[in-house]
Amino acid sequence: MTSVGHRGFTFVEVLISVAMAGVLAAIGVPKLFQAQERARHSEVITHLKSIHATLSAQVTKPWSLNEAGVSLPRGNRYSYHAGTPCMSFEDRSTFMVQDHGTDDCIGVDTYAHPTLPGLFEPAPLVSVQWDEQAVYNGVGATPGIFGTETNWDYFAAAAGNRDHHPSDSAETWGIASADGLASRFCPATPELFNITAGEPFLVNKDIGCPY
C-alpha cells in the first residue's frame, strides 16, 4: 500500500496569506472606526435633541433638567450639562439611577463604562455672539438656563473624550434655544460657524487639536 503524504503550506503561500490579511485589515479597520464615530455622534445628537424638545415644551423656566423632566437612555458615554458648574448631576454609576431635584447635569453612565469619569468639563464657546433676545436673557459661553420665569433661553452641552487623553479639552457639542455665531479653534485656523436654535453643533473636537 502506498501512503498519502500531507503537504504543508509553502513560504510563498504563507506570505501571500499574510499580505491579503493586511490588505483586508487596512480596508476594514478604518471603516470600523468610522462606524464607531458615527454611533457616538448619533448618541450626542439624539440626546441633545431630546433635551431641546423637553426644555422647549416647558411653559415656565425650569431650574434644572430634573425639574423639566429630561430623561435620557442609559449607556451614555458623554455627560450632559445645562449648568456651569453643575448644581448636582444625575448619578449613573450604579444599576439604579440616582437623581436629585437640582440636577442640571446628567453624568456619564459609568455603570456601563467604568473606565470613564462621571463628568467631563465641556469646552466653552469662543467669541460667541447670540441674538438680541438671548443677550438680554444673559446667555453666555458656557451651559446654563438663563432669564426670567416667563422669558428665558438655554444653552446645553454634551462633553466626552474620544481620544482618551484626559489632559486635553473635552469633545463638546451644544444645542441652544437661540441663534448665534461662534468660532472654533480646531483646526488651528479659527473657523466661524452659525448656531441655529434647536440644532446640535460641534463646539470643540479633541482629536487632532493642539490643546
Sequence and secondary structure as in RCSB ss.txt:
>XXXX:A:sequence
MTSVGHRGFTFVEVLISVAMAGVLAAIGVPKLFQAQERARHSEVITHLKSIHATLSAQVTKPWSLNEAGVSLPRG
NRYSYHAGTPCMSFEDRSTFMVQDHGTDDCIGVDTYAHPTLPGLFEPAPLVSVQWDEQAVYNGVGATPGIFGTET
NWDYFAAAAGNRDHHPSDSAETWGIASADGLASRFCPATPELFNITAGEPFLVNKDIGCPY
>XXXX:A:secstr
          HHHHHHHHHHHHHHHHHHHHHHHHHHHHHHHHHHHHHHHHHHHHHHT SS  SSHHHHT    S 
 SSEEESSSS S EEB SSSS B  TT  EE   TTT TTS S       EEEEE HHHHHHT  SS EEEE SS
SEEEEEEEEE SS  TTS  EEEEEESS EEEEE SSSS EEEEE TTS EEEE  SS   
